[in-house]
Amino acid sequence: MTLAEKLEYVSLDDKAKLFYGRILWKTERGRQLLLNHWLHPEHHHRERFIKFRPIIERILNADAKDDEILEVELEKDGWSLRSAMREIPSIAGKIPFRTP
């Protein structure tokens, strides 16, 4: 099964979180805004982000053109790109981005 077939039924929300998360993650300022947002004590998925931070950062750091390779690497660790992208917390919400 190809990666495209595996991702065929991924929700648009999950696809958007990965796509826009990667765009923001590429810049130092964007990465800091996301981290401040997700690590804020009031963020409703803060604990989940902390638990899955290594896998989330791994897929956000990856280039979309390398997703086939990433999928193979993730499978070795018991993950798939589909399951990993589901762990990316929401970017929008009640809590504004905060900078220290």
C-alpha positions in Angstrom: 0.0 0.0 0.0 1.4 3.4 -0.9 1.6 6.3 1.4 -1.0 8.2 -0.6 -3.4 5.3 -0.1 -2.7 5.2 3.6 -3.3 8.9 3.9 -6.4 8.9 1.8 -8.8 8.8 4.8 -6.8 11.1 7.0 -9.0 14.0 8.2 -8.5 17.4 6.6 -7.8 18.8 10.1 -4.9 16.4 10.6 -3.5 17.2 7.1 -3.8 20.9 7.8 -2.0 20.6 11.1 0.9 18.9 9.5 1.0 21.2 6.5 0.8 24.5 8.4 2.7 23.2 11.3 5.6 22.5 9.0 5.4 25.9 7.5 5.6 27.6 10.9 8.2 25.1 12.3 10.7 26.1 9.5 11.4 29.5 11.1 12.8 30.1 14.6 10.0 32.5 15.4 7.3 30.2 14.2 8.7 27.2 16.1 8.9 29.4 19.3 5.2 30.5 18.8 4.1 26.9 18.4 6.1 25.7 21.4 4.8 28.6 23.6 1.2 27.8 22.5 1.4 24.1 23.0 3.3 24.3 26.3 1.1 26.9 27.8 -0.5 25.6 31.0 -4.0 26.3 29.8 -3.6 24.5 26.4 -6.0 21.6 26.5 -3.5 19.2 24.8 -0.4 20.3 26.7 0.2 16.9 28.4 -0.3 15.1 25.1 2.2 17.4 23.4 4.7 16.8 26.1 4.2 13.0 25.9 4.6 12.9 22.1 6.9 15.8 21.6 9.8 13.8 20.0 7.5 12.3 17.4 5.7 15.5 16.7 9.0 17.4 16.3 10.3 14.6 14.0 7.5 14.9 11.5 7.4 18.7 11.7 11.1 18.8 10.9 10.7 16.5 8.0 10.3 17.8 4.4 7.1 16.8 2.8 9.0 15.4 -0.2 10.6 12.9 2.1 7.3 11.6 3.6 7.7 8.2 1.9 11.1 7.7 3.7 9.7 9.1 6.9 6.9 6.6 6.8 9.3 3.7 6.5 11.4 5.1 9.4 8.3 5.6 11.6 7.1 2.1 10.9 10.3 0.8 12.4 9.4 2.6 15.6 5.8 1.3 15.6 4.3 4.5 14.2 2.9 5.6 10.9 2.8 9.1 9.5 -1.0 8.9 9.8 -0.9 8.1 13.5 1.9 10.6 14.2 0.1 13.5 12.5 -2.9 12.8 14.7 -0.8 13.7 17.8 -0.1 17.3 16.6 -2.1 19.5 18.9 -4.4 22.1 17.5 -2.7 25.4 16.5 -5.7 27.7 16.9 -7.8 28.0 20.1 -8.7 30.3 22.9 -5.1 30.7 24.1 -3.3 33.4 22.1 0.3 32.8 21.1 2.5 34.1 23.8 6.2 35.1 23.7 8.2 35.2 26.9 
